[in-house]
Amino acid sequence: MGWYTLDKQFGEAMQLKYAVSELYDGVTVLESHRQVYTANEKEKYAIDYDAVSHHAVKINGTNNIKAIVMLERIDDKHITYKPYSEDDCPGEAACPKSILDKLSPTDNTYAAEWRNKAYSLLEYPGDESKMVNMTVTENLHRSDPDENPLYSRDGNEFTDALIDALIEHSENYKPIKNNQSNTTMEKTTVSGFVGKNFNYNYNEETKKSVISLTIKPKDGDWVQIKAFNQNADLIKNAIENEEVKKLTITGKMKDGKPYTNKKGDLVEYQELVADTVNRHKTVEVNGVIAKVEDKKTSNDKPYTHLFIKNNVAVGGVEKVEQFNITIFQENKKGIPKDVELKVGQPIAIKGEATINRYLDKENKVKESTNINAWNVDRTPTRLKEQIENLQKNSAKKAESQKEAPKKAAKKSTSKGKGTGMEM
């Protein structure tokens, strides 16, 4: 299909879901995602359009769910669209996993090629059941409106009646702003301590898993969390085997399945469906400082960033451990005076580690660890002594505070006693 232009006054007020439904005959849009490119990104990727949107659509009258990609050019007066079916194997493949996971299995080689590329761009590998054998010989014809129901009956042209329909109904749909990345809901990040109970289920037949749990942020109410497959397994293992008590979850808030409580009341709630999961746990590490940088957070809070290395023997083979360390100003106050934060100096750290998962250049799952330092010293032995002393002093202080009211009451009673002499 070619480019299709609308006046911007109509295009801005027209939701992409409706546009897709009209551009392709007989489909219902299940989910949409829109990405707007900056000028630098356009130059970097050598593209001549301003935005792209991905859509999961269900072909009406069937259970077949396919993907549609729409390119957009935006100027002062017009928005121009260029739609593609996944059967065209479009170049834009940075499609959200939530859309890819909705798609039905396909025997179309072009669609399969596009899906494989899309999954390879994700943070984690996709569901292999959605990746079909690339050697299939029978598939739908590309761009054939008679055999592919995703295409308009008019082929490459759009009638005046279709344009009129888009304009007529556009006022019923919310506008899409250029700074929106998703037409459904923005992502939310929640960080907090994990509740005592969680519910994990694994389906032997489908090989899929799901976990439900709660997280308590530092300031706020408990948040219901749901995660699937790799994220579900990651969370379960973190809680059971890694002694992780704190998680950071990024995802989208969605309506949970209503249920009836013991009182017979219908309970409706929202849950955060996890896209990414970061684990937090207390660690002690040591090594030699390889890099020192003074930085500031996004809200101008100063901190020192250290990169430390340590050679360890694992199974008779020497391995280099590497850690990113963050030391905020308030934690610097407890550092002994003879400890120097300089390259080449030995150092031992205790703090909260945040463990992130990512894919390397070979698409292998790797992990990086960033540590927010609480205690710092030159060697593990000195660090241990420092922490023990801090714990003893803290215990003494707590005991002193506990005894203070008793001493005050005793002193007050003593002052209130008379001489016992009668007049």
MARVEX-299106 format. One record per atom (N, C-alpha, C): x negated, y negated, z. Coordinates in steps of 0.1 Angstrom, whole numbers, padded with zeros to 4 digits, always signed. Each point is the difference from the previous one (the first is absolute). Layout:
N
XYZ/...
END
This chain:
423
-0008+0012+0000/+0008-0012+0000/-0009-0012+0000/+0006-0011-0006/-0008-0013+0000/+0003-0008+0012/-0004-0013+0000/+0002-0009+0011/+0014-0006-0001/+0007-0002+0011/+0013-0004+0001/+0001-0012+0009/+0005-0012-0005/-0001-0013+0007/+0014-0005+0005/-0001-0005+0012/+0012-0007+0006/-0004-0014+0004/+0009-0009+0000/-0003-0013+0006/-0003+0002+0015/-0010-0007+0005/-0004+0002+0014/+0011-0002+0010/+0009-0010-0003/+0010-0002+0010/+0009+0012+0002/+0001+0009-0010/+0007+0012+0002/-0009+0011+0005/-0012+0000-0005/-0009+0011+0004/-0004-0001+0015/-0002-0012+0005/-0003-0001+0014/+0011+0005+0009/+0012-0002-0005/+0012+0004+0009/+0004+0014-0003/-0007+0008-0008/+0004+0013-0004/-0009+0011+0007/+0006+0008+0008/-0008+0010+0007/-0004+0011-0010/-0013+0004+0001/-0005+0010-0009/+0007+0013-0001/+0006+0004+0011/+0008+0012+0000/+0011-0001-0010/+0007-0011+0000/+0011-0002-0010/-0005+0000-0014/-0012-0007-0002/-0005-0002-0013/-0004+0014-0006/-0006+0008+0008/-0004+0014-0005/+0013+0008-0003/+0010-0001+0008/+0012+0007-0002/+0006-0004-0014/-0001-0012-0003/+0006-0005-0013/-0009+0002-0012/-0013-0001+0002/-0010+0002-0011/+0000+0015-0004/+0003+0009+0009/+0000+0014-0004/+0014+0005+0003/+0006+0007-0010/+0014+0005+0001/+0001+0011+0010/+0010-0001+0008/+0004+0012+0008/-0010+0004+0011/-0006-0010+0007/-0008+0004+0011/+0004-0008+0013/-0003+0006+0011/+0002-0007+0013/-0014-0002+0007/-0003-0012+0004/-0013-0003+0006/+0000+0004+0014/-0010+0009+0005/+0000+0005+0013/-0010-0009+0009/-0011-0004-0006/-0010-0008+0007/-0008-0008-0010/-0004-0012+0004/-0008-0009-0008/-0012-0006+0008/-0010-0003-0007/-0012-0006+0006/-0006-0010-0010/-0003-0012+0004/-0005-0010-0009/-0013-0006+0005/-0010-0001-0009/-0013-0006+0003/-0003-0012-0009/-0003-0011+0006/-0003-0013-0008/-0015-0001+0001/-0006-0003-0012/-0015-0001-0001/-0004-0015+0001/-0012-0002+0007/-0006-0013+0000/-0008-0002-0013/-0004-0013-0002/-0008-0003-0012/-0013+0008+0000/-0006+0001+0012/-0012+0008+0001/+0002+0015-0004/+0011+0005+0005/+0003+0014-0002/+0002+0003-0015/+0007-0010-0007/+0003+0002-0014/-0013+0000-0008/-0009-0009+0004/-0013+0000-0007/-0008+0012+0003/+0000+0005+0013/-0007+0012+0003/+0005+0012-0007/+0013+0002-0001/+0006+0012-0007/+0002-0002-0015/-0003-0012-0005/+0001-0003-0014/+0014+0002-0005/+0010-0005+0007/+0014+0001-0004/+0006-0013-0003/+0011+0000-0009/+0006-0012-0005/+0014-0002+0006/+0004+0007+0011/+0013-0001+0006/-0002-0004+0015/+0010-0005+0006/-0001-0006+0013/+0005+0009+0012/+0008+0010-0004/+0005+0009+0011/+0004+0013-0006/+0001+0010+0009/+0005+0013-0004/+0009+0006+0010/+0010+0007-0004/+0009+0007+0010/+0001+0014-0004/+0001+0009+0010/+0003+0014-0001/+0013+0004+0006/+0007+0009-0007/+0014+0004+0004/+0002+0015-0001/+0006+0005+0010/+0005+0014+0000/+0015-0001-0004/+0003+0007-0012/+0014-0001-0005/+0006+0014-0001/+0012+0001+0003/+0008+0013-0002/+0008-0001-0013/-0001+0010-0009/+0008+0000-0012/+0014+0004+0004/+0009-0009-0002/+0014+0003+0004/+0005+0013-0006/+0008+0008+0008/+0005+0012-0004/-0009+0012+0001/-0013-0003+0005/-0010+0011+0002/-0006-0002+0013/-0009+0009+0004/-0008-0001+0012/-0015-0004-0004/-0001-0005-0012/-0014-0003-0005/-0004-0014+0004/-0011-0001+0007/-0005-0013+0004/-0013-0003-0006/-0001-0011-0007/-0012-0004-0008/-0005-0013+0005/-0012-0004-0006/-0006-0013+0004/+0001-0010-0012/+0001-0012+0003/+0000-0011-0010/-0010-0011+0005/-0007-0005-0010/-0010-0011+0003/+0004-0012-0008/+0001-0011+0006/+0003-0013-0007/-0011-0010+0002/-0005-0005-0011/-0010-0011+0000/+0008-0013-0001/-0006-0011+0006/+0006-0013+0000/-0010-0011-0004/+0005-0009-0009/-0008-0012-0002/+0009-0012+0005/-0006-0009+0007/+0008-0010+0006/-0006-0014-0003/+0009-0009-0006/-0005-0014-0002/+0011-0009+0006/-0001-0013-0003/+0009-0010+0006/+0014+0002-0003/+0003+0006-0012/+0014+0001-0004/+0005+0014-0002/-0009+0009-0002/+0005+0014-0003/-0007+0011+0008/+0006+0011+0002/-0006+0012+0004/+0002+0011-0011/-0010+0006-0004/+0000+0009-0011/-0003+0014+0006/+0008+0010-0003/-0001+0013+0005/-0005+0010-0012/-0008+0010+0004/-0003+0011-0009/+0001+0013+0007/+0011+0007-0002/+0002+0013+0008/-0006+0012-0007/-0004+0009+0009/-0006+0013-0005/+0007+0011+0008/+0002+0012-0006/+0003+0012+0007/-0014+0006+0003/+0000+0009+0011/-0012+0007+0003/-0003+0010-0012/+0010+0003-0008/-0003+0008-0012/-0009-0007-0010/-0002-0013+0002/-0009-0007-0009/-0014+0000+0005/-0002+0006+0013/-0013-0001+0006/-0006-0014+0001/+0008-0009+0006/-0005-0014+0000/-0013-0002+0008/-0008-0010-0004/-0013-0002+0007/+0001-0004+0014/+0011-0007+0004/+0002-0004+0014/+0004+0012+0008/-0009+0006+0009/+0003+0012+0007/-0001-0002+0015/-0002-0012+0005/-0001-0002+0014/+0014+0000+0007/+0006+0011+0000/+0014+0002+0004/+0000+0004+0015/+0009-0005+0008/+0001+0004+0014/+0003+0015+0001/-0005+0006+0010/+0002+0015+0002/+0015+0002+0003/+0007-0009+0007/+0014+0003+0003/+0008+0001-0013/-0004-0007-0011/+0007+0001-0013/-0004+0013-0006/-0013+0003-0001/-0005+0013-0006/+0006+0012+0006/+0002+0000+0013/+0005+0012+0007/+0015+0002-0003/+0007-0010-0005/+0014+0001-0003/+0002+0007-0014/-0010+0000-0008/+0001+0005-0014/+0003+0015-0001/+0008+0004-0010/+0002+0014-0002/-0012+0006-0008/-0002+0013+0001/-0010+0006-0008/+0002-0002-0015/-0010-0001-0007/+0001-0003-0014/-0008+0009-0009/+0004+0003-0012/-0008+0008-0010/-0005-0009-0011/+0001-0013+0002/-0005-0010-0010/-0014-0003+0003/-0009+0003-0010/-0014-0001+0002/-0004-0015+0003/+0006-0009-0007/-0003-0014+0002/+0004-0005+0014/+0012+0004+0005/+0004-0003+0013/-0009+0006+0011/-0004+0013-0003/-0009+0007+0009/-0014-0007+0001/-0005-0005-0011/-0012-0007+0000/+0000-0012+0008/+0012-0008-0002/+0001-0012+0008/+0001+0003+0015/+0008+0010+0003/+0001+0003+0015/-0013+0004+0006/-0008+0008-0007/-0013+0004+0005/-0009-0012+0002/+0001-0009-0009/-0008-0012+0002/+0005-0008+0011/+0013-0001+0002/+0006-0008+0011/-0004+0006+0013/+0001+0013+0002/-0003+0007+0012/-0015-0002+0003/-0009+0000-0010/-0014-0001+0002/-0004-0014+0005/+0009-0010-0002/-0003-0013+0005/+0005-0002+0014/+0008+0009+0006/+0005-0001+0013/-0011+0003+0010/+0003-0005+0013/-0010+0002+0011/-0002+0015+0002/+0011+0008-0001/-0001+0015+0002/+0005+0007-0012/-0005+0012-0003/+0005+0008-0012/+0015+0002+0002/+0007+0001-0012/+0014+0001+0000/+0005+0015+0002/+0012+0002-0001/+0006+0013+0001/-0002+0007-0013/-0008+0011+0000/-0004+0007-0012/+0012+0006-0007/+0011+0002+0006/+0012+0005-0007/+0005-0009-0010/-0004-0013+0002/+0005-0011-0010/-0010-0001-0012/-0011+0007+0001/-0010-0001-0011/+0001+0013-0008/+0005-0002-0012/+0003+0012-0008/-0012+0004-0009/+0000+0012-0005/-0010+0005-0009/-0002-0009-0012/-0011-0005-0003/-0002-0010-0011/+0000+0007-0013/+0000+0013-0001/-0001+0007-0013/+0014+0004-0005/+0011-0004+0006/+0013+0003-0006/+0001-0005-0014/+0007+0007-0008/+0001-0004-0014/+0014-0006-0003/+0010+0004+0007/+0014-0005-0003/+0002-0012+0010/+0004-0011-0006/+0003-0012+0008/+0010-0009-0007/+0005-0010+0007/+0009-0009-0006/-0007-0009-0010/+0006-0004-0011/-0006-0009-0009/-0001-0014+0006/-0011-0007-0002/-0002-0013+0005/+0009-0010-0008/+0005-0010+0006/+0008-0011-0006/+0011+0005-0009/+0006+0011+0003/+0011+0005-0008/+0013-0002+0007/+0008-0010-0003/+0012-0003+0008/+0010+0012+0000/+0000+0008-0011/+0010+0011+0000/-0004+0011+0009/-0013+0002+0003/-0004+0011+0009/-0004-0004+0013/-0004-0013+0002/-0004-0004+0013/+0010-0010+0005/+0008+0003+0010/+0011-0008+0005/-0005-0013+0007/-0014-0001+0002/-0005-0012+0007/+0000-0012-0010/+0001+0003-0013/-0001-0011-0009/+0014-0006-0004/+0000-0012-0003/+0013-0007-0004/+0004+0006-0013/+0013+0001-0002/+0006+0005-0013/-0004-0009-0011/-0004-0012+0002/-0004-0009-0010/-0015+0001-0004/-0007+0010+0007/-0014+0002-0003/-0008-0012+0005/-0007-0007-0009/-0009-0010+0004/+0006-0014+0000/+0013-0001-0002/+0007-0013+0000/+0010-0001+0011/+0003-0012+0004/+0010-0002+0010/+0010-0010-0005/+0013+0004+0001/+0011-0007-0006/+0003-0013+0008/+0007-0009-0006/+0004-0012+0007/+0009+0003+0011/+0008+0011-0002/+0010+0004+0011/-0008+0004+0012/-0011+0007-0002/-0008+0005+0012/-0006-0012+0007/-0005-0010-0007/-0006-0012+0006/+0011-0007+0008/+0012-0001-0006/+0011-0007+0006/+0004+0007+0013/-0001+0013+0000/+0004+0008+0012/-0011-0003+0011/-0012+0000-0003/-0011-0003+0010/+0003-0014+0006/+0002-0010-0008/+0002-0013+0005/+0013-0001+0009/+0011+0006-0005/+0012+0000+0007/-0001+0006+0014/-0007+0010+0002/-0001+0007+0013/-0012-0004+0008/-0008-0009-0005/-0013-0003+0007/+0003-0008+0013/+0011-0007+0001/+0002-0008+0012/+0004+0008+0012/+0003+0013-0003/+0004+0009+0011/-0012+0007+0007/-0012-0003-0005/-0012+0006+0005/-0010-0010+0005/-0007+0004+0011/-0010-0009+0006/-0012-0002-0009/-0005-0012+0000/-0012-0003-0008/-0012+0007+0005/-0010+0003-0009/-0013+0006+0004/-0010-0011-0001/-0006-0003+0011/-0011-0010+0001/-0013+0006-0004/-0009-0009-0005/-0013+0005-0005/-0009+0005+0012/+0003-0004+0012/-0008+0005+0011/+0005+0013+0006/+0011+0006-0006/+0005+0012+0005/-0006+0012-0007/-0004+0010+0008/-0006+0012-0007/+0010+0011-0001/+0011-0001+0007/+0009+0011+0000/+0015-0005+0000/+0008+0005-0009/+0014-0005-0001/+0008+0006+0011/-0005+0010+0008/+0009+0006+0010/-0004-0006+0014/-0012+0003+0005/-0003-0005+0013/-0015-0001+0002/-0004-0010+0008/-0015-0002+0002/-0005+0011+0010/-0013+0002-0001/-0007+0009+0009/-0001-0005+0014/+0000+0008+0009/-0001-0003+0014/-0011+0008+0007/-0008-0006+0009/-0011+0007+0007/+0003-0001+0015/+0000+0012+0006/+0002+0001+0014/-0011+0007+0007/-0006-0005+0011/-0011+0006+0007/+0004+0002+0014/-0002+0012+0006/+0004+0002+0014/-0003+0014+0004/+0004+0002+0013/-0003+0013+0006/+0011+0010-0004/-0004+0013-0001/+0010+0010-0005/+0008+0005+0012/+0013+0002-0002/+0009+0005+0010/-0004+0015+0003/+0005+0005+0012/-0003+0013+0004/+0005+0011-0009/+0011-0002-0006/+0006+0011-0008/+0000-0003-0015/-0002+0010-0008/+0002-0002-0014/+0006+0013-0006/+0006-0001-0012/+0006+0011-0006/-0006+0003-0014/-0006+0011-0002/-0007+0004-0012/+0006+0012-0006/+0003-0001-0013/+0005+0012-0007/-0007+0002-0013/-0003+0013-0003/-0006+0004-0013/+0009+0010-0007/+0003-0003-0013/+0008+0009-0008/-0009+0009-0008/+0000+0013+0003/-0008+0010-0007/+0003+0001-0014/+0013-0002-0004/+0004+0002-0014/-0005-0012-0008/+0002-0012+0004/-0004-0012-0008/-0014-0004+0003/-0006+0005+0011/-0014-0004+0004/+0000-0015+0004/+0011-0005+0005/+0000-0014+0004/+0002-0001+0015/-0005-0011+0006/+0001-0002+0014/+0006-0014+0003/+0005-0001+0012/+0006-0013+0005/-0002-0001+0015/-0003-0012+0005/-0002-0002+0014/+0008-0013+0004/+0006+0001+0012/+0007-0012+0006/-0006-0002+0013/-0003-0013+0003/-0006-0004+0013/+0004-0014+0003/-0005-0005+0012/+0002-0014+0003/-0013-0006+0004/-0001-0013-0002/-0012-0008+0003/+0004-0012+0008/-0008-0003+0010/+0003-0012+0009/-0010-0011-0003/+0003-0010-0007/-0009-0011-0002/-0003-0007+0013/-0011-0008+0001/-0004-0007+0012/+0011-0009+0004/+0005-0008-0009/+0011-0009+0003/+0012+0003-0009/+0010+0007+0005/+0011+0004-0008/+0006+0013+0004/+0011+0004-0006/+0008+0012+0003/-0006+0012-0007/+0004+0012+0004/-0004+0012-0007/+0004+0000-0014/-0008+0005-0009/+0003+0001-0014/+0001+0014-0005/+0010+0004-0006/+0002+0013-0006/-0008+0002-0012/-0008+0010-0001/-0009+0003-0011/+0003+0013-0007/+0000+0000-0013/+0001+0013-0008/-0011+0000-0010/-0006+0012-0002/-0011+0002-0009/+0002+0014-0007/-0005+0001-0012/+0002+0012-0008/-0013+0006-0005/-0001+0013-0002/-0011+0007-0006/-0013-0004+0006/-0009-0005-0008/-0014-0003+0005/+0000-0009+0012/+0008-0010+0000/+0001-0009+0011/+0005+0007+0013/+0010+0009-0003/+0006+0007+0012/-0010+0009+0006/-0008+0007-0009/-0010+0010+0005/-0012-0008+0007/-0003-0012-0005/-0011-0008+0005/+0004-0004+0014/+0013-0005+0002/+0004-0005+0013/+0001+0012+0010/+0005+0011-0004/+0001+0012+0009/-0014+0004+0005/-0009+0001-0009/-0014+0004+0003/-0006-0010+0009/+0002-0013-0002/-0006-0011+0008/+0005+0001+0014/+0013+0003+0002/+0005+0000+0014/-0004+0013+0007/+0000+0011-0007/-0002+0013+0006/-0015+0003+0002/-0008-0003-0010/-0014+0004+0000/-0010-0011+0001/+0003-0012-0002/-0010-0011+0000/+0003-0009+0013/+0010+0004+0008/+0003-0008+0012/+0002-0015-0003/+0006-0002-0012/+0004-0014-0004/+0013-0004+0007/-0001-0011+0006/+0012-0005+0008/+0006-0013-0006/-0007-0005-0010/+0004-0013-0006/-0001+0001-0016/+0010-0005-0006/+0001+0001-0015/+0003-0014-0006/-0004-0002-0012/+0004-0012-0008/+0007+0005-0012/+0013-0003-0002/+0007+0005-0011/+0005-0011-0009/-0003+0001-0013/+0005-0009-0010/+0010+0007-0009/+0012-0007-0002/+0010+0006-0008/+0012-0009-0002/+0011+0006-0003/+0013-0008-0002/+0010+0004+0010/+0007-0010+0006/+0012+0003+0009/+0012+0004-0009/+0006+0012+0004/+0011+0005-0007/+0011+0004+0011/+0012+0001-0005/+0011+0004+0009/-0002+0015+0003/+0000+0004+0013/-0001+0014+0003/+0014+0007-0001/+0000+0013+0001/+0013+0007-0001/+0007-0001+0013/+0012-0006+0000/+0008-0003+0012/+0003+0014+0007/+0001-0001+0013/+0003+0012+0008/+0010-0004+0012/+0006+0011+0005/+0009-0003+0012/-0007+0004+0013/+0000-0009+0009/-0007+0002+0013/+0009+0008+0009/-0005+0003+0012/+0007+0008+0010/+0013-0006+0004/+0001-0013-0001/+0013-0007+0004/+0010+0000-0011/-0004+0005-0012/+0009+0001-0011/-0001-0012-0009/-0009-0009+0003/-0001-0013-0008/-0009+0003-0012/+0003-0007-0011/-0008+0001-0012/-0012-0009+0001/-0012+0005-0002/-0012-0008+0002/-0006-0003-0014/-0002-0012-0003/-0007-0004-0013/-0013-0006+0004/-0010+0003-0008/-0014-0005+0003/-0008-0002-0012/-0011-0006+0001/-0010-0001-0011/-0013+0007+0004/-0007+0005-0010/-0012+0007+0002/-0011-0005-0010/-0012+0000+0004/-0011-0004-0008/-0005+0013-0007/+0001+0000-0014/-0005+0011-0007/-0015-0002-0004/-0009+0008+0004/-0014-0003-0001/-0005+0002-0014/-0008-0010-0005/-0008+0001-0012/-0014+0003+0003/-0006-0008+0010/-0013+0003+0005/-0001+0001+0015/-0009+0008+0005/-0002+0003+0014/-0014-0002+0004/-0002-0009+0010/-0014-0001+0006/+0001+0005+0014/-0010+0007+0004/-0001+0006+0014/-0009-0009+0009/+0003+0000+0012/-0009-0008+0010/-0003+0010+0011/-0013+0000+0004/-0004+0007+0012/-0012-0006+0006/-0002+0003+0013/-0012-0005+0007/-0012+0009-0004/-0011-0007-0003/-0013+0007-0004/-0012-0006+0006/-0010+0008+0001/-0014-0005+0004/-0010+0004-0011/-0007-0010-0006/-0009+0003-0010/-0013-0007+0003/-0011+0004-0007/-0013-0007+0002/-0008+0001-0013/-0010-0008-0001/-0008+0000-0012/-0009-0012+0000/-0004-0004-0012/-0009-0012-0002/+0007-0010-0009/+0000-0013+0004/+0006-0010-0007/-0006-0002-0014/+0008+0001-0011/-0005-0001-0013/+0004-0014-0006/+0011-0006+0006/+0005-0013-0006/+0007-0007+0011/-0002-0014+0000/+0007-0008+0010/+0006-0012-0008/+0013-0003+0003/+0007-0011-0007/+0009-0007+0010/+0000-0013+0001/+0010-0008+0007/+0011-0004-0009/+0012+0004+0004/+0012-0003-0009/+0011-0006+0008/+0011-0002-0007/+0013-0005+0006/+0011+0008-0006/+0010+0002+0009/+0012+0007-0005/+0009-0010-0008/+0011+0004-0006/+0008-0008-0008/+0006-0012+0008/+0001+0002+0014/+0005-0011+0008/-0012-0007+0008/-0012+0001-0006/-0012-0008+0004/-0005+0005+0014/+0003+0013+0003/-0006+0005+0013/-0014+0006-0003/-0010-0005+0006/-0014+0004-0003/-0003+0014+0005/-0008+0007-0007/-0005+0013+0004/-0013+0004-0007/-0007+0009+0006/-0013+0005-0006/+0003+0014-0006/-0004+0002-0013/+0001+0013-0007/-0013+0006+0000/-0001+0013+0005/-0012+0008-0001/+0002+0012-0009/-0010+0004-0007/+0000+0012-0007/-0012+0009+0006/+0004+0011+0006/-0011+0008+0007/+0000+0014-0007/-0012+0006+0001/-0003+0013-0006/-0006+0009+0011/+0003+0013-0001/-0006+0009+0009/-0002+0013-0007/-0012+0006+0002/-0004+0013-0006/+0004+0011+0010/+0008+0009-0005/+0004+0011+0009/-0002+0013-0008/-0002+0011+0008/-0001+0013-0006/+0013+0008+0000/+0005+0004-0011/+0012+0007-0001/-0003+0014-0007/+0001+0011+0008/-0003+0013-0006/-0014+0001-0005/-0009-0007+0006/-0014+0001-0004/-0004-0009-0011/+0010-0008-0005/-0002-0010-0011/+0002-0014+0006/-0010-0009-0003/+0000-0013+0005/+0011-0008-0008/+0008-0007+0007/+0011-0008-0006/+0000-0014+0006/+0003-0010-0009/+0000-0014+0005/+0014-0004+0003/+0003-0004+0012/+0013-0006+0004/-0001-0015-0001/+0011-0006-0005/+0001-0014-0002/+0012-0006+0006/-0001-0011+0007/+0012-0006+0007/+0000-0015-0003/+0012-0005-0001/+0003-0014-0001/+0005-0004+0014/-0007-0010+0006/+0003-0004+0014/+0005-0015+0000/+0010-0003+0007/+0005-0013+0002/-0001-0004+0015/-0007-0011+0003/-0002-0004+0014/+0006-0015+0001/+0011-0001+0007/+0006-0013+0002/-0007-0007+0011/+0002-0014+0001/-0007-0008+0009/+0002+0004+0015/+0013+0004+0003/+0003+0004+0014/-0007+0012+0004/-0004+0009-0009/-0007+0012+0003/-0015-0002+0000/-0005-0011-0006/-0014-0003+0001/-0005-0004+0014/+0010-0005+0008/-0004-0005+0013/-0005+0012+0009/+0004+0012-0003/-0004+0011+0008/-0013+0007-0005/-0005-0005-0011/-0013+0006-0005/-0012-0004+0009/-0008+0010+0004/-0012-0003+0008/-0009-0010-0007/-0007-0008+0008/-0008-0011-0006/-0012+0006-0008/-0004+0012+0003/-0012+0005-0008/+0004+0007-0012/+0013+0000-0004/+0005+0007-0012/+0000-0011-0011/-0007+0003-0011/-0001-0009-0011/+0008+0005-0012/+0009-0008-0006/+0007+0004-0011/-0007-0004-0013/-0011+0008-0002/-0009-0003-0012/-0002+0013-0008/-0003-0002-0012/-0003+0012-0009/-0012+0008+0005/+0001+0013+0001/-0011+0008+0005/+0001+0004+0015/+0009-0007+0007/+0001+0002+0014/+0010+0012+0003/-0004+0009+0010/+0009+0011+0004/+0013-0006+0007/+0011+0007-0001/+0012-0005+0006/+0009+0012+0002/+0008-0001+0011/+0011+0010+0003/+0013-0008+0002/+0011+0006-0005/+0013-0007+0000/+0011+0009+0006/+0008-0006+0007/+0013+0007+0004/+0011-0010-0005/+0011+0006-0006/+0011-0009-0004/+0011+0008-0007/+0009-0008-0006/+0011+0006-0007/-0003+0002-0015/+0000+0012-0005/-0003+0003-0014/+0013+0001-0008/+0000-0007-0011/+0011+0001-0010/-0005+0008-0012/+0007+0011-0002/-0005+0009-0011/+0009-0001-0012/-0005-0004-0011/+0007-0002-0013/-0003+0010-0010/+0010+0005-0007/-0002+0009-0011/-0001-0007-0014/-0008+0005-0009/+0000-0007-0013/-0006+0011-0010/+0002-0003-0013/-0006+0008-0011/-0013-0006-0005/-0010+0009-0001/-0012-0005-0006/+0001+0000-0016/-0012-0003-0006/+0001-0001-0015/+0003+0013-0007/-0002+0011+0008/+0003+0013-0006/+0013+0005+0005/+0008-0009+0005/+0014+0003+0005/+0000+0010+0011/-0011+0001+0008/-0001+0008+0012/+0004-0008+0012/+0008+0006+0009/+0005-0007+0012/-0012-0002+0010/-0003-0012+0003/-0010-0004+0010/+0006-0008+0011/-0008-0002+0011/+0005-0008+0011/-0011-0010+0004/+0004-0011+0004/-0009-0011+0005/+0005-0003+0014/-0010-0003+0009/+0003-0003+0014/-0005-0014+0004/+0009-0008+0004/-0003-0014+0005/+0003+0000+0015/-0010-0005+0008/+0001+0000+0014/+0000-0014+0006/+0010-0002+0008/+0001-0012+0008/-0006+0002+0014/-0012-0006+0001/-0009+0004+0012/+0006-0007+0013/+0000+0009+0010/+0004-0005+0014/-0013-0002+0008/-0009+0010+0000/-0012+0000+0007/-0012+0002-0009/-0011-0007+0003/-0012+0001-0008/-0013+0000+0008/-0009+0009-0003/-0013+0001+0007/-0010+0006-0010/-0012+0002+0005/-0011+0004-0008/+0000+0015-0003/+0003+0008+0010/+0000+0015-0001/+0013+0006+0005/+0003+0012-0004/+0012+0007+0006/-0001+0001+0015/-0012+0003+0005/-0001+0001+0015/+0003-0012+0007/-0006-0012-0005/+0003-0013+0007/+0015-0003-0002/+0005+0003-0012/+0014-0003-0002/+0009+0007+0010/-0003+0013+0002/+0008+0008+0010/-0001-0006+0014/-0012-0004+0004/-0002-0006+0013/+0008-0014+0001/+0000-0007-0011/+0007-0013-0001/+0015+0002+0002/+0005+0010-0007/+0015+0003+0001/+0003+0005+0014/-0008+0009+0005/+0003+0005+0014/+0000-0011+0010/-0010-0010-0001/+0000-0011+0009/+0012-0009-0001/+0004-0002-0013/+0012-0008-0002/+0013+0007+0006/+0000+0013-0002/+0012+0007+0006/+0000+0000+0015/-0012+0001+0006/-0001-0001+0015/+0004-0014+0005/-0005-0010-0007/+0004-0014+0004/+0015-0003-0002/+0005+0006-0011/+0014-0002-0002/+0009+0007+0011/-0005+0012+0004/+0007+0008+0010/-0001-0008+0014/-0011-0005+0003/-0002-0008+0012/+0009-0012+0000/+0001-0007-0012/+0008-0012-0001/+0015+0004+0002/+0004+0011-0006/+0014+0004+0001/+0003+0004+0015/-0009+0006+0007/+0002+0004+0014/+0000-0012+0008/-0008-0010-0003/+0000-0013+0008/+0013-0007-0002/+0005+0000-0012/+0013-0007-0002/+0011+0007+0007/-0001+0013+0001/+0010+0008+0006/+0000-0002+0015/-0012-0002+0006/-0001-0002+0014/+0002-0015+0005/-0001-0009-0010/+0002-0014+0003/+0013-0004+0007/+0011+0005-0004/+0013-0003+0007/+0001+0005+0014/-0006+0012+0002/-0001+0006+0013/-0008-0009+0010/-0011-0004-0005/-0009-0008+0008/+0006-0014+0004/+0007-0005-0011/+0007-0013+0002/+0011+0001+0011/+0008+0011-0001/+0011+0003+0009/-0006+0002+0014/-0011+0007+0002/-0006+0002+0013/-0005-0012+0006/-0006-0009-0008/-0005-0013+0004/+0011-0009+0005/+0011+0000-0008/+0012-0008+0004/+0006+0005+0013/+0001+0013+0002/+0006+0006+0012/-0009-0004+0012/-0013+0000-0002/-0009-0003+0011/+0001-0015+0004/+0002-0009-0009/+0002-0014+0003/+0013-0003+0007/+0010+0008-0003/+0013-0002+0006/+0002+0005+0014/-0010+0007+0005/+0002+0006+0014/-0002-0011+0010/+0008+0000+0011/-0001-0010+0011/-0011+0004+0010/-0002-0009+0011/-0010+0003+0010/+0005+0010+0010/+0013+0001+0001/+0005+0010+0010/+0002-0007+0014/-0003-0013+0001/+0002-0007+0013/+0014-0006+0002/+0005+0002+0011/+0014-0006+0003/-0001-0013+0008/+0009-0009-0003/+0000-0012+0007/+0008+0001+0013/
END
